Structure formats: C-alpha cells, structure tokens
Amino acid sequence: LYVSMQTSDKSSLAKYDFETGKRLQVIANTNTDHSNDMTFNAKKDFMIVVHNAPNYARITTFKSDTMEKLKTVDLVCKMNGLAYCAERDQYAAGISGTWNFWVLDSNFQKVGGMETGVNTGKTRQGLDCDEDYVYFVQSASSGNPGNIIMIYSWQGKFLARVELTHNTKEGETLIHVGNKLYLHCNRGN
C-alpha cells in the first residue's frame, strides 16, 4: 500500500505492508506538490503520483519496489485523480474543476470519457477503477458533510451514488483489493 503525506509544502511517499500496516519505507521531499492521488501501473510496474495543486497536469512515476523516482511529465489534461486498469490498459483521469473524467490510453492520450458528471457540490478527489467501473471519490465540503463514491461505466454512464455519511474525514483516494474498496482519508478534519 502506498500513501502520500504532505506537511506544509513538502510531499513524501510511504510504502506500507497491506496485511500488517507496518511502514516499510518513506521517501521524503518527493516534489510532487499536493499529491492528491496515486495509481499503480501493473504492466509497467510503477506508481504514478498526481501532483494536483498547483501543477494540475503533472504526474511523477516511481518504481514500485524501490520507490526510485523515474520521471515527471505534464499530461494533456488537468486532473485531480488518476486510476489505472490493467485489463483495459487504460487510465481514468478525474478532470480538475469538473465532475467529469477522461479515459486515457497507455500513452496518456484521450480516447473517451464522460463530460456530463453529476454535480454533487462536494470536493472532487481521487479515482479507482476496475474492468467494468470507474469509482470517483468526492469528499465533504462546507455545509455538505460526508463522503460519497460516484460509480460510472467506462463509457460515462452514471450508475450509482454510495453515501458514506458515517465517515466525516476528508476522503482523498480510493483503492480496491479484490472486491473490497478502501478509502484513504486525510487525518486533518
């Protein structure tokens, strides 16, 4: 399990054993800005960190085993989240400032997506996906408590809204392991 940690203007990445919760490694000062979301490309065996603010189109890749920084690039879209699907060899990218997502190919070029996302009034966060669905996390905002997961088909059809009203922390990113979803939250509020 990989998570980003931010203190003031410094970003760090941490690697944890998913079963035990033991922290295995920390890479300090990664220069990945807000580090709003991460995804794992299983075919190329690297982690991708979405910078978000202030470099909304920027991603940085890291080797998954050593966490060595590989490269930093700017993509064709400004995004708040990114998720990789190995079965499709595609990415879902949450488009900053909207409730939409784009489908990107393995070279990060737009090949589809959804331009009519449901405005929930919540803060758009990270994404996760599997072969069939895109899961878009949205967190509480002023006067609009609770987290939600908006579920879409890869073709952009809205399918479901899952309310997580028992969780009042800021949901940041979502991952699935098998058939379970895990929401990583900011410990702040």
RONUSE-277850 format. One line per 2 residues: number of its first residue (from 1); their letters; for each residue x, y, z of C-alpha. Coordinates in steps of 0.5 Angstrom, whole numbers, plus 500, padded with zeros to 3 digits. Example, Ala and Ser with C-alpha at 12.3 -4.5 7.8 and 13.67 -1.06 7.14 Angstrom:
<sites>
1	AS	525:491:516  527:498:514
</sites>
This chain:
<sites>
1	LY	500:500:500  503:507:498
3	VS	500:513:501  502:521:500
5	MQ	504:525:506  504:533:506
7	TS	507:537:511  506:545:509
9	DK	509:545:502  513:538:503
11	SS	511:532:500  513:525:502
13	LA	511:518:500  510:512:504
15	KY	510:505:503  506:500:508
17	DF	505:493:508  498:492:507
19	ET	497:486:512  500:488:518
21	GK	500:496:517  508:496:518
23	RL	511:502:515  517:499:510
25	QV	519:506:507  519:513:507
27	IA	521:518:501  522:525:504
29	NT	521:531:499  519:528:493
31	NT	517:535:490  510:532:488
33	DH	506:538:490  499:536:494
35	SN	500:529:492  492:528:491
37	DM	492:521:488  496:515:486
39	TF	495:509:482  500:503:480
41	NA	501:501:473  502:493:474
43	KK	504:493:467  510:497:467
45	DF	511:496:475  511:503:477
47	MI	507:508:482  504:515:479
49	VV	503:521:483  498:526:481
51	HN	501:533:483  495:537:483
53	AP	495:544:486  499:548:483
55	NY	501:543:478  495:540:476
57	AR	497:537:469  503:534:472
59	IT	505:527:474  511:523:477
61	TF	513:516:477  516:512:482
63	KS	519:505:481  514:500:486
65	DT	520:496:489  525:502:491
67	ME	521:508:490  526:511:486
69	KL	524:517:482  523:515:475
71	KT	521:522:471  516:528:472
73	VD	511:530:466  506:534:464
75	LV	500:531:461  494:533:456
77	CK	489:535:462  489:538:469
79	MN	487:533:474  485:531:481
81	GL	486:524:481  488:518:476
83	AY	487:511:476  490:505:472
85	CA	486:499:470  491:493:467
87	ER	486:489:464  484:495:459
89	DQ	491:498:459  488:505:460
91	YA	487:510:466  481:514:468
93	AG	483:521:470  479:526:474
95	IS	479:533:471  480:539:475
97	GT	475:544:476  469:539:474
99	WN	466:533:476  468:529:469
101	FW	473:524:468  477:522:461
103	VL	479:516:459  487:516:457
105	DS	490:510:453  497:507:456
107	NF	501:513:453  496:518:457
109	QK	492:521:450  485:522:451
111	VG	481:516:448  474:517:451
113	GM	471:519:458  465:523:461
115	ET	463:530:460  457:530:464
117	GV	459:529:471  454:529:477
119	NT	455:536:481  455:534:488
121	GK	457:540:491  463:536:494
123	TR	470:537:493  473:532:488
125	QG	478:528:490  482:521:487
127	LD	479:515:483  480:508:483
129	CD	477:503:477  477:496:475
131	ED	475:493:469  468:495:469
133	YV	467:501:473  470:508:475
135	YF	470:510:482  470:517:484
137	VQ	471:520:491  468:526:493
139	SA	469:529:500  465:533:505
141	SS	465:541:503  463:547:507
143	GN	456:545:509  456:539:505
145	PG	458:533:510  460:526:509
147	NI	464:523:503  461:519:497
149	IM	463:515:492  460:516:485
151	IY	460:510:480  460:510:473
153	SW	461:506:467  468:507:463
155	QG	463:510:457  461:515:462
157	KF	454:513:464  452:514:472
159	LA	451:508:475  450:509:483
161	RV	452:514:489  454:511:495
163	EL	454:515:501  459:515:507
165	TH	456:519:512  459:515:518
167	NT	466:518:515  467:525:517
169	KE	474:526:515  476:528:508
171	GE	476:522:503  483:523:499
173	TL	484:517:495  480:510:494
175	IH	484:503:492  481:496:491
177	VG	484:490:494  480:484:491
179	NK	472:486:491  473:491:497
181	LY	474:498:497  479:502:502
183	LH	478:510:503  484:513:505
185	CN	483:520:509  486:526:511
187	RG	487:525:518  486:533:519
189	N	479:535:519
</sites>
